[in-house]
Amino acid sequence: MNIAEVSKKFNLSQDTLRYYERIGLIPSVNRNKSGIRDYTEEDCKWIEFIKCMRSAGLPIEVLIEYVSLFGQGDETIEARKELLIEQREQLIKRVEDMKKTLERLNYKIARYEQAVVEKEKTLKRPEN
């Protein structure tokens, strides 16, 4: 697939794809005879992984470290696992914080809704 197709498939800009390649988040993408990027299925799996991890809030630096460790081979399996466990713990904490924020927002909205109901009770009803 060319960069335009990959961009559309993953809803990422072409600039973002080039950036990910430049900083090593995805391996160097092969190019065809015309010099146009030719993404493989494996490249797309990396893009999907990176996009998923970014949407979960993992920093670029952590992902660069993960990809670097991956490139070093099986001797880094434990280090990669530990990195992912640490990120999972941070994500769990963020989710808990977001749940508390959501509860607070729901409470505040309910208070506003109750205030509107109370205000409406004081209004005169139109005569028919």
C-alpha positions as CSV (number, residue, x, y, z in Angstrom):
1,M,0.0,0.0,0.0
2,N,1.2,3.5,-0.6
3,I,1.2,6.3,2.0
4,A,-2.1,7.7,0.9
5,E,-3.8,4.4,1.4
6,V,-2.2,3.8,4.7
7,S,-3.1,7.3,5.8
8,K,-6.7,6.7,5.0
9,K,-6.8,3.2,6.5
10,F,-5.5,4.3,9.9
11,N,-6.9,7.9,9.8
12,L,-3.4,9.3,10.3
13,S,-1.9,12.1,8.3
14,Q,0.9,11.3,5.8
15,D,3.1,13.7,7.8
16,T,2.5,11.6,10.9
17,L,3.4,8.4,9.1
18,R,6.6,10.0,7.8
19,Y,7.4,11.2,11.3
20,Y,6.8,7.8,12.9
21,E,9.2,6.3,10.3
22,R,11.8,9.0,10.9
23,I,11.9,8.6,14.7
24,G,11.9,4.8,14.4
25,L,8.4,3.9,15.6
26,I,7.9,2.0,12.4
27,P,10.7,0.3,10.5
28,S,12.0,1.9,7.4
29,V,9.4,1.4,4.8
30,N,10.4,-0.2,1.5
31,R,10.1,1.9,-1.6
32,N,9.1,0.8,-5.0
33,K,11.1,1.5,-8.2
34,S,9.7,5.0,-8.4
35,G,10.8,5.7,-4.8
36,I,7.3,5.7,-3.4
37,R,6.8,4.1,0.0
38,D,5.3,0.6,-0.2
39,Y,3.9,-0.4,3.1
40,T,3.8,-4.1,3.9
41,E,1.3,-6.0,6.1
42,E,4.0,-6.0,8.8
43,D,4.4,-2.2,8.6
44,C,0.7,-1.8,9.0
45,K,0.7,-4.0,12.1
46,W,3.3,-1.7,13.6
47,I,1.2,1.4,12.7
48,E,-1.9,-0.2,14.2
49,F,0.1,-1.0,17.4
50,I,1.6,2.5,17.7
51,K,-1.8,4.1,17.1
52,C,-3.5,2.0,19.7
53,M,-0.7,2.7,22.3
54,R,-0.8,6.4,21.5
55,S,-4.6,6.5,21.9
56,A,-4.1,4.9,25.4
57,G,-1.8,7.8,26.2
58,L,1.7,6.2,26.0
59,P,4.3,8.8,25.3
60,I,6.3,8.7,22.1
61,E,9.5,8.2,24.1
62,V,8.2,5.0,25.7
63,L,7.2,3.7,22.3
64,I,10.6,4.5,20.8
65,E,12.2,2.6,23.7
66,Y,9.8,-0.4,23.2
67,V,10.5,-0.5,19.4
68,S,14.3,-0.2,20.1
69,L,14.1,-3.1,22.6
70,F,12.1,-5.1,20.1
71,G,14.8,-4.6,17.5
72,Q,17.4,-6.0,19.9
73,G,15.7,-9.4,19.9
74,D,14.4,-12.0,22.3
75,E,16.9,-11.1,25.1
76,T,14.8,-8.0,25.7
77,I,11.4,-9.8,26.1
78,E,11.4,-9.3,29.9
79,A,12.3,-5.6,29.6
80,R,9.6,-5.0,27.0
81,K,7.1,-6.8,29.3
82,E,8.1,-4.7,32.3
83,L,7.7,-1.5,30.2
84,L,4.2,-2.5,29.1
85,I,3.3,-3.4,32.7
86,E,4.4,0.0,33.9
87,Q,2.4,1.7,31.2
88,R,-0.7,-0.4,32.0
89,E,-0.4,0.7,35.7
90,Q,-0.2,4.3,34.6
91,L,-3.2,3.8,32.3
92,I,-5.2,2.2,35.1
93,K,-4.5,5.2,37.3
94,R,-5.6,7.6,34.5
95,V,-8.8,5.7,34.0
96,E,-9.5,5.8,37.8
97,D,-8.9,9.6,37.7
98,M,-11.2,10.0,34.7
99,K,-13.9,8.0,36.5
100,K,-13.7,10.4,39.5
101,T,-13.9,13.3,37.1
102,L,-16.9,11.8,35.3
103,E,-18.7,11.3,38.7
104,R,-18.0,14.9,39.6
105,L,-19.3,16.2,36.3
106,N,-22.4,14.0,36.6
107,Y,-23.0,15.5,40.0
108,K,-22.6,19.0,38.8
109,I,-24.9,18.5,35.9
110,A,-27.5,16.9,38.1
111,R,-27.3,20.0,40.4
112,Y,-27.9,22.3,37.4
113,E,-30.8,20.2,36.2
114,Q,-32.4,20.3,39.7
115,A,-31.9,24.1,39.8
116,V,-33.7,24.4,36.5
117,V,-36.6,22.3,37.8
118,E,-36.8,24.4,41.0
119,K,-36.7,27.6,39.0
120,E,-39.5,26.4,36.7
121,K,-41.7,25.7,39.6
122,T,-41.7,29.4,40.5
123,L,-42.8,30.5,37.1
124,K,-46.4,31.4,36.4
125,R,-48.2,29.0,34.1
126,P,-49.8,30.6,31.1
127,E,-53.5,30.9,31.2
128,N,-55.5,29.1,28.5
